[in-house]
């Protein structure tokens, strides 16, 4: 859900406190139910969707949609009927813990199951680097059930069970899963343990939300969509704080609650608990302790790392202070245990080669201590550069061992700056956190102010300013990790604790932000606060008393201290391990990153020990001091850190468009950016990021460029707009594309971004560079095994089945026009589409499944429907028909268009629409979600001229002009109707409609003022988003630069937009050097297949020669009049015409076809690719392809040297047309001549479809 946000900008240090942004989900702990020991959460269904009991005090669902509560028929009374579009989730903190627990519920399928898998229940991480953030999941696995828990290092402790016979749709089945990170998981069906497995690693983590079924339940969203839109029925959901016994589970399966449950192992008396505790903190290696503190006063300086790179991709999530996030980006097609399963999501936001090496660019300051958390093992090297040899040098610092969670490294002497590179032994094993510190003897600074506190465990932490922190601790940590101490200034009021504390050796230390809102029984009031402090927090000094505890590791006791971010306690500002000798006091100056502390946000630390004797008593009376420095001196670190946090979080937030305060990823972003702008209200990029999420507000300040005197404003702004697009595209090729072709967004999402390459290249922006770049991504998709039978190799939903490479092939057919390789690949896809579609009993050809691969499709239940996004998969087939009119494929696509027209229905709003949600088996349809397949109908109309295919556009009215890539304004002759309506709509156009409407208004009126507004707005948007779209490292498919109207103006139509597939551009351009695409402004207001007018303005100081190539034009003889001079030339698709433009002059070109040529579909075509030339010794064999729908006559293959002199020739036999969608080729032999070329020469009455594929240069 979208929420309007209001920010209060600070104008002085005495600002309003930060807007309330906190981790949602943690509430006030409720008293336990004594009759049900260990119970954390209970949902009976008898009280609706609100839980009967929630230990965290939040029983209401966080999301609730498409869920019916039925009073009878459940496993026990009422139950929840979760629809296929359900949204149902509950907050996890305090209601479930990752360390151990039991999940129990009754479930039934409601609809018959088949072989297709679907989730039954999910629990999400509090944060994560994986897209779906899943921590626990239970699934129907096609033959029974799977269940797993994801450990902190991404491995899944997973079990699978086959259930025969499977329960009928109306039969309830009881499912339960218990987990304990010390032992593993146990899975139960109908009260019997059917599978178990030892833990793959540490489970301890922050959790976010839980609920049934769904595609996603976590901090980034709650949704049921795509192939996950399958519900079921739920009853008697219970969650416990411990692993229950077999007998307990059997009791639950009978519908009863167990009254006696196993006791939780208490403290280090349980050897497994000690082992687990020491492993968590890295104290399990008795000969590898954290560095001992020897000085009586020690400085621990946090060295913040802002730049971390995996290949070309900025990846900061291993240094963000959040353990749950990791490097590398998480693979869905994973090598890690238990991760690669039947839900084959694409690999998103990562290189296929990621996870091998990661480079940390250290800041230019001293450091000597590194701590690493995570499962990765390998070598850490210090990178340098030998000035004499100009070569990089690597000096190994240390090897990280296998099977560890936390390790430490202390350098023998400080190192300043440099780069660190970690090389992984196992590619995907993660680093959860890498922290760098400078540790040395020294004392705290005096500061401009000091707030002093004494630690005490005798005070109850009921200070209202601590409530958020207390809720967080109670929601994040099991009961045995919640011993607390409060930092109290002298004389401060507080309520005394009545019971002693006990638990594992960790103390949660809370420093109240204020005392002025204490309960009335504590006195008349007391003030001690940093509210509106005219300075920034420099750090925290803590006097550790002499610990009178037994040493645990030789002479030492290992310790760990963590300082939490006051905005976001899941994030550590410092996480430092050290060792002390019993009996020695030490002062630690924790030189954290500087912070301008917000009002009313308390500070929070944890101090953990390897000693079971450690607790609040050991620290009683210890002093803590908050040291403040001048505000101006604290600003740089505060601003730099907050902006990096904003940058990182936003880059991962955009994929799911997270804008709800019910989602914690948004809450973290909101907290960070609000805090950034609180202390730096004029932060340029901060304001840009803020506006990007709040477009209803005024845009950040921007100075619009003005055209030089005498230069038309439209031309100046258009070319500047195009230059910004060029800059963005080239940045990605130069900085993010690696040797194997990938851009690091995951090849699936890389393919989405490549949609920008086609139109950009057609407008003349580095066309060969962009062609090669796009081709490399396409080839990478084949190398990485993403294809099978012309479709995606993995089984995906209807959209991602297209976006996993099929879109790349469609793009390549435009950029590499006539390539035999791409055409024959498209033939394979087109043939397989005949399998994916079919004529149903109603006589309609429709798509059979919304969940398929090239090898299998699911057609039962919810998956046997087409959806709005189902039709993009025809992209290569559409391009194939455009190329040669392939009869079989054209017939199939026209039948699809007819099948869709059969589902034109009158909706409740009184308008007709094409329903795209259609069941293939029954021909039933539903009102759909998403855009209609306009390209299907436009293609059908263009191929046949049959006006029945225009009916959907007539239903849509003038808005159709925005939806058709071609210049429909003139091709449909609607200037007097739809054109005038569009101009009238401009004042009320939405943000999405604004730019195309302004362009159409110019076309309709000729007033270039509309274009000035359009291009000016695009320039401002591109400028605001320039950082986001490049160094911001967004999910690559969320990078946006609207170049549709640039294409319409310069090309006479749109060559390609994401999901707008019909190539509607009349022409494309290239420019002879030294000129380029920004040398000439171009307007084509009225392009049709047989006529167009071009206005061009040359902004250069010299004459520009441009070459214009035809695309959506009819072949024939064209009369061309430029500035009063007329000539006649052959003009057709893929043929170029040369034009010259005088400097600083406007040229007008009028073009019209005067006689028709041979239609493209009536022509043969022969073609060769560079890959078709195979050299052996002094001979080469060349494979020649027939590519038209007309048989190719005999031709000649000619060998020439680099000067063009003919060296040899060989006959090419006649070759049949591939009308059966199978390649038709002939192999011709010639001598080899390096540096020469081979060319196909075809003589006869019929021209070829294109000559672009007739020549190959020889290396």
N, C-alpha and C positions, 0 to 999 in steps of 0.2 A: 504494500500500500504506500502511496506517496504522502508524505507529510510536508507541510510548509514549515520551514525553519526560520527563526528570527535570530539574528546575531546582534549582540550589543558590542560595539567597538569601543575599546578603552581609549581614552584621550589623555589619561595621566596614570601615575602609579596608584592613585586612590580611585581605583575603578570598581565597578560592580563586580561581584564575585563571578566566577566561571559558571556558565549555565549548567544546570544539573544534568550531567552526562555520566552514567556509571554502568557497570556491568549489570545487566538485567538478569533476573532469575533467582538470585539469592534473596531470601526473605528472612523473617524472624522465625527462629527455630520454635516449633511447637512441642508441647509436652508429649513424650512417648505414650503409646497405648499399652498399658501394663498387661492387658489380656492378650496382646499380640507382640511379644518381644521381638525387637529387631526390625519391625515394620517401618518403612519410610514412606511408602506411597500405596494408596488403595483406591481403586476405581471400580465400584460395583456395577455401575450402569443404572442402579436403582434411583439415583439422584441426578440423572441426566449426565452431561459430559463433565460435570464438576466432580472432582475426586472426593470420596468420603473422608479421606485423610491425606494430608500432604505435610511431611515433616518440616518443609521449608516455609509453611504458611501460605503457599500459593497453589491452592487446589484447582483454580480455574484454568482452562486451556489457554495457551498463548495464542494459538491459531485454531479456528473452528469454522469449517465450511463443508458442506455436502456430507454431513453426518446426521443421521436420524437416531433418536433415542426411543427404543421400543420397550414398553413396560413388561412385556411377557415374551417367552420363547427363548430366553437366553439359557446359558448353561446353568444359571442360578438367578431367576427373576429377570429383571430388565437387562438390556444390552445395547451396545452401540453398533449401528449399521453404517459402516463406512463406505460411502459411494466411491465410484471410480475416480472422481475428481476431488476426493477428500483433502482437506487440510486439517490436521489434528496433531497438536503437539503440546507437551507440558514441559515446564522448566526442569532441568536436571539438577542444578545445584541444591544440595541438601535432600533431594529425593532419590538420588542414586550416586554411588561413589565408584570410581574406577578401580580402586585398590582391591575391592572384594564386594560380593553381593549376590543376589538371586533375583531373577526376573521370571515372573510366572503369570500366565493368562490362559484363558480359553479362546479358541479361534475356530472359525469355520469359513469355508471358501465361498459359500452362498451360491456361486456359479460353478459349474463343473470345471475342473482343471484338466489341462492337457499336458503337453510336453514342454510348454513354455514356462520359464522360471519368472518369479516375481517376489519382491520383498514382502515380508510379513510384519517385521518390526525393526525399528532403527533407534540407535542412540548416537548423537553427534558429539564430536569433540568441541571443546570451547573455542578452539581456533586450530587451524591446520593449513598445511600446504597442498593437501589434496583437494580436488574440486568438491567432492561430496562430503568431506569431513567426517566420514563414518568411523565410529569407534566400535560399536556393537551392531550386529545385524543378524536377524533370522530370516530365512527365505524358504519359500516353496522352491525346490530345486529341480522340478520336473518329474521326480519319482519319490519324493519324500521331503526332507527338510535339511538345510544346512544351517549352521550357526557358527559365529566367530566373534572373538574380541581382538581388536587391533592393538598391538603393543605400541609403546611410545616410539619405537624405531620402525614402525610401519609393517612389520610382519604380522600375520594374522594367525592366532591360535584357533584353528578351524576344524570342525567335524562335519561329517555328512552322514545322513541316515536315509535308507530306502524303506518306505512304508508300504507294505502290501497286505491287504488291499488298502488303498488310500480312502479316507473317510468320504462319504457321499456329501454333496453340497449342503444338505441340511443337518449333518452330523457335526457336533462339536468335538474338538480335539484339544487336550490340554498340553501346553508346551511350557517348558521351564529350562532356564539356563542359569547355572551357578558359576561364579568365577572367583578366583583368588590368585593374585599375581605370584604367590609363593608356590602354588600347586598347578594351576591351570583351569580348565573349564570342564564342566560335566553337563551333558544335554539329556533332557528327559522328555519322553512322549507318553502321555496318558499315565503319568506317575511312575514310569520305569526308566531307569538310566539306560540309554541306548548308545551313547558314545562319550568318550572323554579324551582329553589330550593335555599334556603338560604345557605349561606356559612357554611361549616362544621368546618372551622378554618381559620387561617391566610394564605393568598396566597403568601405573600412577599417572593421572592426567586430569586436566580440567575438562568437565563435560558441560554441554550447552542445553540441548533439548532432547526429548524422546517422544516417540509415537509410532503408530502402526503404518505399515505399507509405505507408500510415497517414493518419490525420486530423490528427495533431499530433505533432511531435517538437521539443521545446524545453524551456525551463526550467520551464514550467508543467505539462508532462505528456508522456507517450508513449502514444498510443492509436490504435486502429483501430476506428471505430464509426460509427454512423449510415450515411450514404451512402458512407463511405470504407472500408467493410469489404470491400476487394477486394485480394487478394494476387497473387503471381506468384513466379517462380523467379529466383534471383540467383546469379551466379558471377563469380569473378575481379574482385573490387572493388579498385580501386587509386586512391590519391589522391597527387598530386604537389604540390611546393611552387612550381611555376611553370607557365606555359602551355606545353604541349608543342607540338612542331612537327607539321605534317601527316603527315610520315613516321613520327614517333613514334606517332601515333594509329593509323596503318595497321598498324604493328607490333603494337600492343596488340590490334587487331581480329583479328589472326591467332593470338592467344593467347600471344604472346611479349612479353618485356619489353624496352624500348629500352635500349641500353647507352650511347648518346650523346644527351644532351638539350641544349637551348639554355642558354646561360649567362644568369644573371640580370643585368640591367643594373646596373653597379656605381657607386653614388653619383651625384654631380651631373655627372659626365662625360656622363651621359645626360640630355639637355635635358628629356626628358619626365619623368624622375624629379624634377628640380628643380622643374619646373612643378607636378607633383602634390604635392610636399612643401610648397611655399609656399602652394598652394591650401588644403591641409589646415589650416594654421595661420593663414590669413588674411593672409599676407604677399605675396599675388599682386598687391595694389594698391599700387604703389610710391609713390603720392601719399597713401596712407591707412595710415600706420604705426601700430602701437600706441604709446601715449603714451611719450615718452622720459623716462628717469629722470635727473634732474639733480642731486639732492641726494646727498651721500656716504652718507646713511643715510635710508632711505625706509620708511614704514609702509604695508603693504598689508593692510587690514582686510577680512575677508570679512563681507559684510552678508547675513545669511541671510534668505531670503524663505520664509515658511511658508504664506502664503495667496495662492493663485492661482485665478482663476475664469474659466471660459468659460461665459458666460450664467449660469445658476444653479448650475453644477456645479463643485465644488472639483476642480481638476486641477493637481497638483503636479509632473507628470512632466517638465516642461520646466525645473525648477529642482532636480532631485533629485541632480545630480552625475553622472548616468549618461547618456552621450551617446546610447546606443542607444534610450532612451525619449524620447518626444516629446509636444509639444502640436501639434495636437489629438489626441483619440482617433482611432484609425485607422479610416477607412471601408473596408468591404468592397466596397460598391457605389461604387467610387471614381472620381474624375475624373482622378487622377494616371496618368501613362503606364504602361501595362502591368498595372495593379492590378485592373481590373474584368474578370473572366473567367468561365468556365463554372462555377466553384465559387462560387456566389452565396450566400455567408454573409450573414446579416442584418447591419445596422449596429448593433453592440453598444457599449454604454457610451459613448454620445455623442449629442448632439443632431444632427438633420439640418442644423441651422443652425450647428453648431460650426465652429470653425476660421476664423471671420471676425474675431473680436476676442478678445483675452485680456487680463485685468486682473491686474496684480501689485500686491498690497497691501504696500507697502514698510514695514519696521519703523521704529519711531520712533528712528532714529539717522541720522547723516550718511552720505551716499554721493555719489560723484562719478564713478564709472567703471562702465560696463556692457559686458559681452562677450556676444555672441550667437552660437551655432552653429546651423546648420540652413539649409534652403533657403527659408524664408519671406522675402518681401520686402514692404515696406510702410512705414507711418509709426508712430513711437513718440511718444505724447503724454503729457504730465504733466497729470493730472487735478486740478483744484482746484474751489473753490466760492466764488462771488461772494456775500458776505454781504448786500450791499445788494439784489441782485436775486434772491437765493435760487436761483440757477441754477448748474449745473455749468459749469465752464470748462475748455477743453482748450488746452494750450500745446504745440505740436509741439516735440519735442526734436531729432529727427533722422529722416531717411528711410533705410531699409535697402535697399541696391541688390539687384537681381535677380542670380541666378547665383553667389552667394557661399556659402561654408561658414562662415567666422568673420568677424565684424566687431566693431569697438570704438567706444565713445563715451566721451569724457571731458567732463564738464560744466565750464563756466568757473568755477563756484563750487559748493561743497558744497550739497546739497539734503537736508533732513531729512524723512524719512518720505514721505508723499503716496502717490498711486497712479499706476502706469504702465499705459497701455493701448496695446497693439500692435494695429494694424489691418492685416490681411492683404490683399494685392491678389488673390492666388489662394487660395481658401477652404481648401484642404487642405494647402498647403505648410507644412512643419513647422518649429517651433523645437525643436531638440534640447537646447539648454541655454541658459539666461540666468543669468549670474552678476553680482552687484553687489558693488562694492568701494568702500572709502574709502581713497584713495591720497594721502598727504601726507608732507612731510618730518617726520622724527622718529626716535627711537631705541627700541630694545627696552627693556622694563621689566627691572628687576633680578630680580624674582621671588623666590620663597622657596627656589628651588634651580635650578641650571643644570647640564645635562649637556653636555659639550663633546666634539666630534669633529673629526677632520680627514678630508677626502675623499681617497681614493686609488684609482687604477685598477690598482694593482700587486698587489692582494690578490684571490685567488679567493674568490667569495662562497659558500664552503662551510660557513660557520657554520650549525649545525643550526637556529638560530632564524630563519635566512633561507630555509630550504628552501621554505616555502610561497610566499614572494615570488619566489624563483628559478623555481619551477615555473610560477607565474603569468606571469612575463615570457616564459619560453620557450614557453608555450602561447598567449599572446596576440599576440606580435610575431614577425614573420619574422626570420631570422638576422641581417639587416643592420640591425635596430633593437634589438639586444640588448647594446650596449656598457654595461658596468656599472662603478659605483664603490661602494666600501664606506666608510661613515663609521666611522672607527676612533678610539677614545679613546687617549690617550697610553699607550704600552707594551702595547697589546692584542695578543694573538697572532693570527696569520693566515698562511695559506699563500701564498707568492709565485706570481704568475702567470708562466708560462714563455713565453707567446706574446703579441705585441702585439695590441691590439684595433683593429678598423676597422669602418666602417659609416656609416650615415646620421647626420646631426648631432643625435643624441639620446642622453642619458646616463641610464641607469636607476640612481638613487641609493638605496642600501639602508642603513638604520640598524638594526643588530642589536639585538634586545630583550635579549640576554643573551650572555655569553661562557663560561658555566660548563659548557657541554656540547661544547666544542670537541674535535676529534680529539686523541688522546693525544700525537701527535708534536709538538703545538704547545706543550707545557709541562705544568706541574703544575696549572694552573688560573688563572683570572682573572675578576674580577667587575666588571661595570659595567652597571647595569640600572636601569630604572624600576619593576621589580616592586614592588608594594605601596607605591609612592611615596605619602606622605601629602599629595598635592596633585594638581592637574590640569594637563594640558598647556595652557599659555596660547598658545603658538605656537612658530615655528621661526625662528631668525635664521640667515641664510646670508651669509657674506662672499664676494661675487663678486669674484675677482681682476680686475685690468686685463687685458682680453682682447686679446692681440696677434694679432688677426685682421684681415683686410681687411674694410672695411665693405661691406655688400651693398646697402644702400638709402640712397644719398647718403652722409651722414656716419655712418649708424647700422647696427647689426646688430639686427634683431628677435629676441626671445627669448620663450620660453613656459615657465612653471614650473607643475607640477601636483603637489599634495600628495594622496596617496591615503588613503582611509579604512583604518585598520589592520584593521578587520573585513572589509572588502570592497573589494579593490583596483580593481574595476570602477567604483567610485564615487569621484569627486574631492571632497575637502574644499575644495580651492581650485584654480582653473584660471585663471591670470593671465598676460596678455601685456604685454610692455614692450619698449622699445628702449634700447640702450646705445651709447655711443661707444667705439670701441676705445681701449685705454689708460687708461680711467677705472675705478677700482675702486668698487664699491658694496656697501653692506650693505642687505639686504632683511629687514625685520622682517615675517615672514609671520604676521599676527595671525589665525590660523585660529580657527574655533569651538573653544571649550574642550572638552577631552576628558579624562575620567578613564581613562588608558590601561590596557588590559587587560594582564595578565602574558603573557609569551611571544608577543606579537604585535608583530612588527617594524614600523618605519615605512618608508615608501617614497615617493620623489618621482621625478619626471622633469624634466629640463631639456633643452629642445630649442632649436635655433638655426637661423636662415636661412643661416648660414655653413657651407659644406662643410668648412671647416677645424676646426670645433668638434668637440670630443670630450673624453675623459677628461684628456688632457694639459693642456687649457686650464683645467681646474678642480683639477688636482693640488695638494693642500695647502690647499685652501679650508676654512675652518672653518664648522662647523654647530653651533649651540647650541639645545638644547631648554630652553625657559623654562617653569617651573612656577609656578602660583599656588596659594593655599590651596584645599583641596578644596571647601569650602563655596561659594567664589566661582566655581568651575568648574562646579558642579552644574547651575545653571539652564540654561546653553546645552547642556550634554551631554544633559540630560533632555528639553528641548524638541525638540532635533534628533532624538534617537533615537525619541521618541514619534511625531513626524511621519513618520519613515521607517517605523515599524511601521504606522501608520495608512494610509499610501499603499500599502505592499506588501500588507497584508491585504486592502485593498479590491479589489485585482486578483487576489488569490490564491483568493478564495472561489469564483469561478466554476467552477474545475476541482477544488475541494476538495483543494488541494495539501498533502499531509502527509508526503511521502516525502523522506528525506535523499538520495535519488538524484536529486532535482530541485532545481536551484539557486535557484528562487524560494523554495522552503521554506527552504533553507539561509540565504538572506539574511534572511528573516523571523526565523528562529530565532536568528541571530547578533544582530540588532538588539534583539529583545525580551529576550533573555538579558542583553545588555549594559545595557539600560534597567533591568531589575530587579536587576542586579548593583549598580548605584550608587544605585538608589531602590527598595528592596524593597517599599515600601508605595504605589507609584504606583497610584492608584485605577484609572485606565483601563487601565494596563498589565496589572494583575492580571485585569481583565475580559477583555482580549484573550487573555491567556495561558490562562485557563480555557476560553474559547470553543474553543480548539484542543486542550484537555486535560480533557475533561469527566469523566474517571475520577478526577480529583483533587478535593479539597475546594473548595467554592465560596468566592469572596471573602467577607469579612465583610459581613453585611447585617442591619439591624434591621427585623424584620417589623412593619408598622403594626398597631395594635390598634384594634378597634372602640370607639366611645364607649359608655358605659354604656347599656344598654337597646336598643342596636342589634344586630340579629342579625349575627354575624360574617360569615356567608355573603354577606349583602346588602352589607355594608360593603366586603368584599374584592372582590366581583364588580364593583361600580360603580367601585372604584379601578382594577381591572384594565382595565375598559372605558375609563376616563379616560386611561390610558396608551396604549391603542390609538388613541384619539381624538387625543391629542397627537402621536403619530407620523404618522398619516395627514395631519393638518392641517399639520404641518411640511413635508411633501413638497409639498402643494398650494401653500402660501404661499411656500416658498423655492425649489422646484425646477421647478414647472410654469411654462412660459413661454407667451407669447401664442399660439403656434400649437398649444398643447396638449401638447407634449412634456415629459417629465421628465428627459431627458438620459441615460437608460439605453439609448438606441437604442429606436426604437418597438417593435421586436420584444420586447425585455425589459421596456419600459414596460408592454406588454400583460400580461405575467405578473404584475407588481405590482398591476395593476388587479383581479386576482382578490380582493384584500383589500377592495376598495371595496364589493362587493355585500353581503356579510354585515354589514359595519360599518354601512352605510347602513340596512339592514333592522333593525338593533338600535336605530336612532334617532339615530345620530351624524351630524349635519348632512346629512340625506339629499339635500336639493336641491343642496347644494354638491358632494357626492360624485357625484351623477348628472351634473351639468354637467361636472365634472372628467373623469369617465370618457368622456363623450360627446365631449369635445374631443380625447382621445387617439384614439378611434375615427375621428373625422373627419380627423385628421392622417394616419392610415394610408391613407385614400383620397386625400388631397391629395398624398401622397408616392408614389403609384403602386404601392401594395403589393397591389392586388387585380387579378385577372383571372378572369372567368367564375365569380365567387363563391369562388374559392380564391386562394392566394398567387400573385402574379405571377411570382416567382422560383422556380426549381426548388430545392426543399429536401428534406431528409430528413423522415421521417414525423413527428417531433416539431416541428421548426421550421416545417414547412409549416402546422401548427396555430397556432404561437405568433407568426406574422407577421400577425396581425390577426383570424383566425377566432375566437380566444378573446375578443377585444374585442366581437365581435358577439354572442356568447353572453351575455356579461355585460350588454350594453346591453339585451338582450331581457328581462332581469329588472329592471334599474333604470329602464328606459323602457318599461314593460310596455304592450303594445298599439300601440306606435309603428308606423304604416304603413311608414315608411322602413326600420326594422329588420326587420320581418316580411318585406317584399319582398326585402330583401337576403338574409335567411335562405332564402327560397324559391329564390333563384338558387344559393345554396350547396347546398341540398338537391338541386336538379336536377343540378348538376355531380357530386355524390356518386354519382349513378347511373352516371356515366361512370367514376369512380374505382373503383367496385366492379363486380362482375359475378358471374353464376352460372357456375361452372366446370363441367367435364365430370362432376364428381362430384355436381353438383346443389346445390353450396353457394355462397351469395353471400358473397364475401370481397373484401377490398381487394387490388387488383392490383399495387400498387407501393409501395415505401417511399421513392421518390425521384421527386417530381413537382411540377408547378405547375398553375395553372389551364389551361395550354395544352398541356403535354406531360407524359408520364410515361415513365420507364425501366422496362422489364419484363424485360430480359434478365439472366441470371445472378443475382448476389446481390441485385439491385434488384427482382426479381419476387416478393418475399416481403412479407407483412405482419409487423409486430413488435408488441410490447406497447404501444408508444406510438402505433401507427397509428390508434387508434380515437377519439382526442380530437377529430379533425376533424369528427365528427358533432355537435359541441356545438350549433351553430345549428339543425341539423335536429332534434335532440332537443327543443330549446326550441320549435321550430315545431309539432311534434306535440303537445307539452304545451299550447300555446296553442289550437289549433283542430282537432287530430286529423287533420291533413292526410293523406288516405288513401294517396296515392302514396308519401309519405315514410315513413309508418308501416309500410306494407308492406315497403319496402326495409329499414328498420331491424329489423323482426321477422325478415326473411330473414337479415340479418347475425347476429342472435342465434342463429338456428337453425344457421347455418353454423358458428358458433363452438362450439355444443353438439356438433356432429358431430366436433369435435376434442377432446373430453373423453377423456383417456387416463390409464391407471394408470401412475404413475411408479415409479422404482426404490425410492423411499422408502415404497412401499405406499399412497400417497395418490393420489387422482384430482386432476387439474388441467386447466384449459382451456389448450390450447396456442395461443398467438397468433402464433408464428413459422410461417407457413403459406405454401407456394408456391401461388400462384393457379392456375398452369397444370396442375400435377401433383397438387395437393391433398396433397402431402407436408407433414408438420409436424415440428417439432423442439421440445424443451423450451425455453421462452423465458426471457428476462431481463426483469425489471420487473414492475409490478403488472398484474393482470388487468383487463379492461374491465368492472368491476363495474357501472358505470352503464348499460351496454348491457342486462345481464340484469335489473337492477332496473326499468329503464324498461319492458322487455318484460313483466315480471310485473305492474307497475302498470297497464299499458294493456290487458292481456288477462285477468289473474287466473289464467293458466295456470301451475300449480306446476312445470312442467318447467323454467321459467326460474329456479326457486329452487335447482336442483340444484347449481350452482357454489357457492352459499352453504352448502348442506348439507355439501358437501365441505370447505369451509373451516371449518365449525363456528362456535364462539362468536366467533372473530375477525371474522366477518362483521359483527357489531354495530359494529365500529370502522370498517368499510369503506363502510357504507351511510349516506348523508346523512340519510335519513328516520329516524324513531324506530322502527327495526325491532324493538326489544325488545317493543313492544306491537302493532305492525302484524302481526308474525308470531306473536304470542302465545307467546313463548319465555322468559318470566320464570322459569318453573320449571326450565328446562333450561339454555339458554345464559346466562341471567342469573346463575344460581348459579355456573356455571363461571367466568364473568368475575370475580365477587367472589373466588373461590378463587385465580384467577390473579394477583391484585394483588401479592402479595409477590414474585413472580418476574417481573413485567412488565419489559420492556426500557424504556429511556429513551423510545423512540418510542411505546410502548404505554401508558406510565404515565398520562398525562393523560386520554386517552379511557377508560381502565379505571377511574380514580377517578370520572369522571362517571357511568359506567354502574353503578358500585358504589352511588353515591347513588341513581340511579334504581331500582335493585333493592331497596335497603334503606330508603330515606328518610332515611338518616343524613347530615345536612349537614356533618358533620365531614370527610367525603371531599371536599366542595366547598371547605371551608376550606383543606385541604391543597393542593388543585388550584389555587385562585386565588392562594394565598400563593406557591406555586412560580412561577406565571406572572408575578406582580408582581415577584418577585425577578429572574427571567429578563429581563423587560422593562426593569427598572432597570439591570441589568448591560449590556444591549445597547442602551440608549437612545442613547448617543453613536454606537456603531457603526451603528445603524439610521438615523441622520440625518446628522450632520456627518462620520461615518466614510466617507461616499460609497462604500459598497459597490456592486458590480455590483447593479443594482436588483432583479434577479430572485433575489438571494440575501438580501434583507431578509426577516426572519422574525419574525412575531408570531403565535403559535398562538391563533387566536380561534375554533377549531372548537367547543370546549366552551362558550365564551360563547354561541355561536349555539345550540348544542343546548339550553342552559338557558333562554335568553331567547326563542328562536324556536320551540322544540319540534322542532328539526331544523336541519341545516346548509343554508343557502341556496346557498353555493358555496365550495369550496376549490379551489386549483390542482390540476387534473386529477381532481377529484372533482366531476362535472358535474351530477348530477341534483339539482334544487332540492328539498331535503327539508324546508324550513322550513314549519311549519304557519301561522305568522303573521309579521308585522313590526310595528314600533312607531314612532310619532311622539309628541311631547310638546308641549303648549301652553306657550309662554313665559309666565313666566320659567323654568319647569321645563325640564329636558333629560334626556337618557338616563341621566345619573348620579343623577337624583333618585329613581329607583325600581329596587330590586333585583327581579328577576323569575325565577321558576322554573316550567318547564312539564315535568313529569316523564313524561307519558303521552300525548302528542299522537298522535291518529290522525285520519284524514279525517272522522270523525263524532263525535269526543269529545276533550275535553282538560280538564285541571285546571290552574289558574294560581294560583301563590302570589306575591304582590307585597308588597314593603315599601317605604313612602315614607320616604326619609331626610330630606326637606325639612321646613321649619318650617310650610309652608302646604300646602293641598290641591293635588294635582297632577291635571290632566286629561290622560289619555293616549288615543291612538287606535290601536286594534289592527286591522290589515288581514289578511284571510284570504289564504292561498296554497295550501298542500297540504291543502285541505279540500274536502269535497263540498258542492255548493250545496243550499240548502234552508232550512227554518225551524229555528232553533236555540233551545233553551231555555237561558237564561243565568241562573245563580244566583250572586249576589255577596253574601257576608256575610249569607245568609238571605233576600235579596230576589231574586225571580224575575221575569224578563221574557222575551218571545219576540220574536226579530227574524230578518229575512232575513240570512243570513251566507253568504258565498261568496268565491271568489277575487277579489282586488282591491277588495273592499268593506270599509269601515272601521266599527268599532264604538267608541263612546266609553265610557270608564270614568273614574271619579274615585277617588282614593286619599287617604284622610285622613292628616294628618301623623303620622309616627312610629307608624304602625299597620300591622299585617299584614292583608292582604285575601286571601280565598280565592274564586276564581271557578271554578264548575263549568259546563261547556258541553257540550251534547249535541244532536245533530241529531234532531228529532222528526218531520220530514217532508221528503222529497226534493224538490229542485227540478229544473229542466230541466238535463240534462247539458251541460257546456260545449261538447262537440263536436257537439251538436245545435242549436247556436245560430248565428245570423248575427252578423256584426259589421261595423260601419262605423266608419271612423276618419279623422282628419286630424292632420297635423303642422303646426307653424308654417311650415315650408317650403312647405306646400301652398297658402298664401294668397299670391296674386300681385296687387299693386295697380298699376293704371294709371289715372292721373287720379283721378276720384272713384269708380271702379268696382273691385271686386276679383273675381277668379276663384278659386274654391276647388276643389281636386281632392279628391274624396271617394273613399276606397278601401274595397273589400269585402275583408274579412280573414278571415272564417270559412270553414268547409268547407260551410256551408249558404248558399244564395243569399240575398242581402239584399233585403228588400221595399222598396218605395218609402218614403221618409222625408222629413223637412223639415230645412232648414238655416235657423237663426234667428239674426238679427243683433240684439244688444242693446247699449245704451250702458253706461257704467261703473256706473250705478245699478241695472242689471238690466232697465230698460225696453226692451220690444221695439220695434225700429225697422223691421225688414223680415224677410220670410221668403221662401224659394224652395224649390221641390220638388226632391227628389233622386230620380231614377228608380230602379227596381229594378236591382240590379247582381248579376251572376252571381258565384258563389264561385270563387276562384282555384285550383280543384282541379287544374288543369294546371300549377301552379307559375309561372304568368305573371300579372302584375298585372292587376287588374280595377278600373277607376275610372270616375268621371263628374265632369264639370266643371260647377260651379254658379256663377251670377253673382249678386252682391249689391252694393248701394252700400257704400262704405267709410266707417267711423266710427272715427276714431282714439281709442284708449283703451277701445274697446268689446270685444266678443267675438262669435265665431260658435260655435254649438252645434248638433250633430246631435241631432235628436229622432226616435226611431223608435217607432212605436206598433204594437201587434199582440200576438199570443199568445206570441211567443217573445222572451225577453229577449236582450240582447246578451252576448257573451262578457265584455266589460268596458265601462265607461263612462269609463274614464280617458283614452281617446283621442277623446272626443266634443267637446271644447271647446278652442279656441285663442284666447288673448288677442291683441288688435290693438295694436301700438305706435303 
